[in-house]
Amino acid sequence: MFYFFRFLKHITVSAWKNATPIQAALITAILFAIILILIISVVQAIVPFTYIAI
């Protein structure tokens, strides 16, 4: 789990070091959008199962 967070940090830092500011901002925004969609998807998948279990 922590490897994943270190990986995301590495991608973000590398993008800001090796890309232009506009490209780095775009890459960072896309990463945050993917993470947000992932969190929403996981919640939508888990919540119905918790209602069934109760």
Buried (B, 14 or more C-beta within 10 A) or exposed (E): EEEEEEEBEEEBEEBBEEBEEEEBEEBBEEBEEEEEEEEEEEEEEEEEEEEEEE
